[in-house]
Amino acid sequence: MSIVDLRSDTVTRPTPAMREAMMSAPLGDDVFGEDPTVNALEARLAALFGMEAALFCPSGTMTNQIAINVYSRPGDEVLCEEGAHVYRYEGGGMMANSGCSVKHLPADRGRFTADDVHSAVNDRAAAYLASTRLVVIENTVNRGGGAIWDIREARRVREACEAHGLALHLDGARLFNAMAVDGTAPRHWGTLFHSISICLSKGLGAPVGSVLIGTAPFIHQARRVRKRFGGGMRQAGILAAAGLYALDHHVARLLDDHLRAKRIGEAIASRPWCVRLMPVDTNIVIYDIDHEAAAHVRALEAHGIRCFAIGPRQVRMVTHLDITDDGVERAIHALNSL
């Protein structure tokens, strides 16, 4: 039985055309700044977002952790939502790599407000409080069911950060999914954030890589931190070529993933065991059920459908490049059989 893998959009494999682009990419030593394909990818994404420079890294965890490390000193405080990837899914990196403490902001499906930021900033005159240094936004919000940030509220958060002298970082692992829905352009987001992390290995379908974007001085510091974290790569153009191919060929098709996710969500909502379905805004489907999530996942696995338990009674499915209409129909058939 062939598998329909809905666990994550990280499971995609390069298409034949992407593999061809990778194998034909001109290469050099990127630690020396001599890989032309890496340089092209970095320049393209920096220009796309209207920012000065960019840095190619192995993962979105690394780009996020580099940004945090550049902005902070041990003992500083980072503001983010409790389910944010930088807090929940990066191995305690903020604490281990940068010695930062974390304060969680109240949020609606992972989206907080400028007022929440104003209320959370510590008094810097109080020596017994951590120095609030950085705010992190995630768009789309993974644990929020792929929720999309309103760019107007993001702009207000930026104004709050300016009022308090804080840096603002965007974990844009699935930002292209958000832009496919709300019609915003990369430059709209580039004007709001001090730095942005873009993941190439999720919805865009590249096998490896994320890019950190920011000012030239910021990226200069980030390059040093990347080396310290062990992220300096040599002939990395073979990977960067996949990112360039993805930008050319895999952005417009993201809406197909969203439509397929909505079809799966509609099928789930119709089932008696579904207690709650989060709104399906992009390619992530999260739902609560009236029985054990692990048993639900096992039952679907028996039908060749893979998904992920993210809570005792909460399940996540993610559509992506490798999920076809036939795969969606198989998933719906399996869901209807439970």
Number of C-alpha atoms within 10 A of each C-alpha: 7 8 13 21 23 25 19 19 24 20 18 19 16 20 16 9 12 20 18 14 19 21 15 11 19 16 19 19 16 19 15 10 11 15 22 20 25 29 18 15 23 23 17 16 23 24 17 13 19 18 22 17 21 28 23 32 25 23 21 27 20 25 29 28 22 26 29 26 21 16 20 20 14 16 17 19 24 27 23 25 25 17 19 22 22 25 21 12 11 15 13 15 21 23 16 10 15 20 17 24 16 21 17 16 20 16 15 11 19 25 23 20 16 17 11 16 20 14 9 15 22 16 13 12 8 9 8 9 13 19 23 25 23 22 24 23 25 28 25 27 27 23 19 24 24 27 24 24 20 13 14 9 14 21 17 16 24 23 16 20 21 12 10 17 12 21 21 28 24 25 27 25 28 26 23 24 27 25 19 17 14 12 8 14 14 18 14 14 21 20 14 19 22 20 26 30 29 24 30 27 26 23 29 30 28 29 21 20 22 26 27 31 33 25 15 13 11 19 22 14 15 25 22 14 20 23 12 11 13 10 18 19 17 15 18 24 29 20 22 33 27 31 32 24 20 20 19 11 14 17 16 13 15 22 16 17 23 24 17 22 25 19 16 23 21 14 17 23 15 11 14 11 13 16 15 14 18 18 17 22 20 28 29 32 28 24 23 22 19 13 14 15 21 17 13 20 17 16 17 17 16 12 18 18 25 21 21 20 21 15 12 13 17 22 22 23 23 28 29 27 21 18 19 15 13 10 20 19 15 17 23 18 14 17 19 13 11 11
